[in-house]
Amino acid sequence: MFEWIIAKVAGKKLIYDFDDAIWIPNTSEHNGFFSKFKFYNNVAKVCKMAYKVSCGNDYLRNYAAQFNANAVYNPTTIDTEHHHNKVKNQSSNGFVIGWTGTHSTMQYLNALVPVFKKLEEKYDFTFNVISDTAPDFNLKSLQFTKWKKETEIEDLLQFNVGLMPLVDDKWANGKCGFKALQYMSLGIPALVSPVGVNTKIVDDGVNGFICTTPDDWYNALSKLMENRQLLIDLGANTRKKIEAEYSVHSNAANFITLFS
């Protein structure tokens, strides 16, 4: 209704932006009640009435392009100057495997619990989960850090590597890789599932690893724990990728075209 009033009654040029597959019902125990008030079919309607549609990845743009010829790829960007403006010292002692996200996406970590248990048999490390709710994984390496806006960057800088596991489904393909982008902007290699935009953000073996099977996750983490120089090299490459392709500065010209 509001979009219709803005576009049709007020005659304004409406720019519609989304960075999730919001046209797909995605109900869980955490959002079941509120999902009743989400009108998924309206996404297509708003796309049609918009002047332009700004989409966080190609999967989303391909959907929007069915309804609007002016669907534009506008990637998620990182403010590398004012917020994500520090770099991890990968020469420091210890090894921390990290993940950050809300309790609703913590389910993606379930498949990695056996991997962590196997790693615990051989290596000394910490698995640090930054979230709004503590996980209930039975792992001796587990450490929980309550997410706080004020300490977010310093908390992320505790990581040596950052994880972004996903299940390959329609909803996950709509994600825009923010976790991976956050890690990499801070000089932290990202280990990701080959789902959606992840394979565009992470260059396997250059600034992180793309992991498909449990063995892939185990081998990648083992390799980094045993080879500090590899960790340092990958960490140095991560920041370069973000600054060149996913920083606010590098995407400024693309963003401005939305208003032309």
N, C-alpha and C positions, 0 to 999 in steps of 0.2 A: 504493500500500500504506500509506504513512504517513498520507495523508489519511483513508483508510478506518478505520485504527486510531483516529485522533483523533476522527472524527465518529461512528463506529458502536460502537467498543469503549469508548472513554473517555467518549463521550456529550457531547463538547464542541461548541460552536457554531463552525463553521469559516467564516471569511471568506476567500474566494478572490479574489485581486487579480491582474490582468494588464493590461499596457499595450502589447501587441503581438498580432498575429494568430497566436498560438502553436499554433493547431490546423492551420495550413497549413504543409506541408513547405516549407522555404526553404533549399535546399542550394546552397552555392557552393564554390569551391576552398578557401575559408578554413575552412569548418566541415563539410566532407564526412564526415570521420571521426566527429566527435561527433554528427552528425545520426542516426547508426545507433542511438544510445542515447536518442533523443527519442521518446517514445510519444505521438504527436500525438492519437490517439483518446482518450487519457485526459483531455484537457481537458474534453470533454463529461461524462465520468463524474464528475469532481471538481465541475463546475458543479452537477450533480444532487444530490450529497451535501452541498453547502455550505449554510450558513444564509443567507448573502448573497454576491453576487458583485460585486466592485468593478471597474469597467471605465473605462479612460482616455478613451474616446470613444463616440459613439453606434453606430458600426459594430461595435465590440466588444460593446457592451451588447445590440445586436440579436441577435448570435450567442448570447450567454449566456442571453438571455431565452427561447430555445427550450427550455432545460433547467431554468431556475430563474426563477420569477416575481419573485424578489427580486434582480434584476440592477440595479445602481445605477450611474449615471454619476458618476464621481469623477475629475475632470480632473487631469492632471499639474499640479503647483503648484510655485511658485518661492519660496524663502526670501528675500524682499526685505529682511529686516531684518538677518540674520546672515551671508549669503553673497553673494547678488547685490544688494549694498547700495551700489553706486557707479553713477555715471551718466557716460556718454561726453560729453566736451567736443567738440561737433560744430563749434565755431568754430576748432579747431586746423588747422594747415596740413597739406597732403597729402590723399590719398584712398586708403583701404584697403578693398578688397572682401574679405570674410572668409567662411570656412567652417570648421566644426569637426565632427569625427566620427571613427569608427573606420575602419580600412582596408576593412572589409567594406561600408561604405556609400559609400565614395569613388567607386564606379562611377556614382553619380548625377551626378557632375560631368562625366563624359565628354561629354555632349551640349552642355555650355556652353563647351568648349574653343574651338570655332570663334567663339563670341561674344566670348571674351576676345581672340582673335587680331585680330578686327575692331576691338575697342576699343583695342587697343595701337597701331593705325595712327593714331589720332587723339588719344588721351589718355595722360597720364602718371599711372599709378596702380600700386598693389601688390596682388597677389592672394595673401593670406595663408591658408595651409591649416594648421590645427592638428589634428594627428592622432598616432596611435602609429607610423605609417609614412609616409615621404616619398612624395609622388605622383611619377609619371614623366611629367607633362604637359610638352610642349615649348612653354613660354611664358616670355618674357623678364620678365614681370611677377611670376612665381611666387616666393613665399617660403614656406619650410616652418618651422613652429614645433612642436617636440616637445611633446605634451600632458603637462602636469604638474599634479597636483592643487594643489600649493602656489602655482602662478602662474596658474591657470586664469582667474581673473577679470581680472587685469592683462593677460593675453594677449588675452582677448576685447575688452578696452577699446581695443585698437589698431584695431579695426574701425570703419569709418564705416557700412557696411551689412553685413548678414549674409545668406547664401544658404541656402536649403533646397529644392533641386530634387529632384523625385521622379518616378518612372514610375507612371502610373495603373494599378496592378494590385491584386489582393486583399491582398497582403502590405503594400504601401505604405499602403493605406487603413486598415490597423490601427495605423499610427503615430500618436503622440499629440502631435506638434509640439514636442518638447522643444528642438530647435535654435532654432526661432522664438521660443519663450518665453524662452530664455536671452538671445538678442540683445535682444529688446524690453525685458526687465527692466533692461537696462543702458543704455537710451536709444538703442539701435541699431535703425534700421528693418530689417524683415525682407522679403526678396524670396523668394517661395515659389511652388511649383507648386500649382495648384488641385486638390489631392488630399487627401481625407479631412478631418481637422479643421483643416487649414491655412486653409481659407476661413472658418472660424469664429474663428480666432485673429487673422488679419490682415484689417484693413479697408482695402480697396484705395484708395490715394491718401490715406489718413488716417494710418496708422502703418507703412506699407510698401506693397508692390505684389504683386499676384497675377499671375504670368507664365505664359502657356500656350505661346507660340511662341518661337523664338529671337529674333525681332524684338521681342517683348515684353520679354525679358531685356535686350536691347541698348538699347532705348529707355528703359527704367526706369533703368538704370545711367547712361546718357548724361545723362538729365534731372537726376539727383542730382549728377553730377560738374560740371554746368554751372550748377546753381542751389543755392548753399550755403544760402540762406535756406530753401528747401524741405526740404533735409536737416535743418536745425535744427528746423523745425516738425514734421516727421514724427518726429524723435527725441524731441521733447517729448511727443508723443502716445503713444509706445510704452509708456513707464513707467506712464502713467495706466491704460492698458488692463490691464496685468498686475496692478497693485495692486488694481484694481477686480474682476477676474474670475479671475485665475490665481495669486494669491499664497496663501501658507499661511494668512494671516489671513483673506482673503475666503472661503476654502473650509473653514474650521474647522468651522462648523456642519454643513455637508454631510458632512464626514468623520466627525463624531461620530455621525451617524445610522446609520452602519454597525454601531455597537455597541448599538443600542437594539432 
